[in-house]
Amino acid sequence: MALILLIDDDAFFRGVYRRMLQGGGHSVIEAEGGVEGIEAYAQHHPDVTIVDIFMPDIEGGEVIRRLKQIDANARIIAISGRTGFHEDIDYVERIKKLGAKAILRKIDTREMVLAAIKETLRPAVR
């Protein structure tokens, strides 16, 4: 299926998502934060990158911006465990303008996550 780069500072979450994604047939590369994630992206050029929005080293929006500088066609899904972030329309729009194809919550179901990956992998209609 797809090579997915998972950038998140939460080791527990990475483990949960790694198992979920691998169970969905995907290969997973993990990065513990934004700096490591940007380096991993440049090295592996994954099919999809999942970026935590709130990380201590580099905020997720900045990671997305830098990934898009490396590859304008990078396919990115933003994700967060913070309660209520998805209700902040201005913030959600900012993340989308930076290049996230989807924004998920860490509590979203496996089906929702795999569907977002499938949609993100779909070729753009021209």
Buried (B, 14 or more C-beta within 10 A) or exposed (E): BBBBBBBBBBEEBBEEBBEBBEEBEBBBBBBBBBBBBBEBBEEBBBBBBBBBBBBEEBBBBBBBBBBBEEBEEBBBBBBBBEEEBBEEEEBBEEBBEBBBBBBBBBEBEBEEBBBBBEEBBEEEEE
